[in-house]
Amino acid sequence: MSTSGPCTGFPAPGLRNPNRYLTGHDSKGNSIFVQTDHGYHGAPMLGGAAAQTIMYSSDRNPIELTEDVDLEYIKKQPSLHIPNGCVVRMIDFAPGTESSLHRALTLGIGTVCEGEIELWLGGEDKKILRPGDVSINRGAMHRWRNTSSEKPARMLFVMLDVKPIIVNGKALEFEMGTLMDEYAKYKDNEGPNKKA
């Protein structure tokens, strides 16, 4: 990734720290807010080209909510994706940041929250995503680019596990390029580090 202004932590300079509101139930069965914070594992990525926070993660689907089992799991640092689970990650992109071309073996649902992001699939076609626009990435190679050289941009990603993706009779492979350096440190969950 290249950048013209580093992210030294989450949130990126100029963006507000988003609140996370986790709901649940009290001992009488009433709906309550059980936790209010800014997510877990907020940290810069790739030398300041971006920064992330994890809003939610699960190691199973369906998710176990009884007795707040899921609330213990979300404290763990997840990988890019979790087999049979999900990761909800917010990423702030520094001004001018451009990712490497990469593919996660997930269904990646990305929503632009702030700024303007270019989505490129490696060919001639590009799309500009603005706040509220949603990308549903079904295992395609892609690259993100913050189109502003002055302001950070933010996206919220929901990464869901998928069955092997077969294209022209061949299973697609996980390809993260330079982003793999970032996710390799989270081998405990084995998600993207496992060969299909």
PyMOL commands that set and color helices and strands:
alter all, ss='L'
color gray80, all
select helices_A, chain A and resi 46-48+66-73+177-189
alter helices_A, ss='H'
color red, helices_A
select strands_A, chain A and resi 20-25+31-37+40-45+50-58+86-93+106-114+117-120+126-129+134-138+143-146+153-161+166-167+170-171
alter strands_A, ss='S'
color yellow, strands_A
deselect
rebuild
show_as cartoon
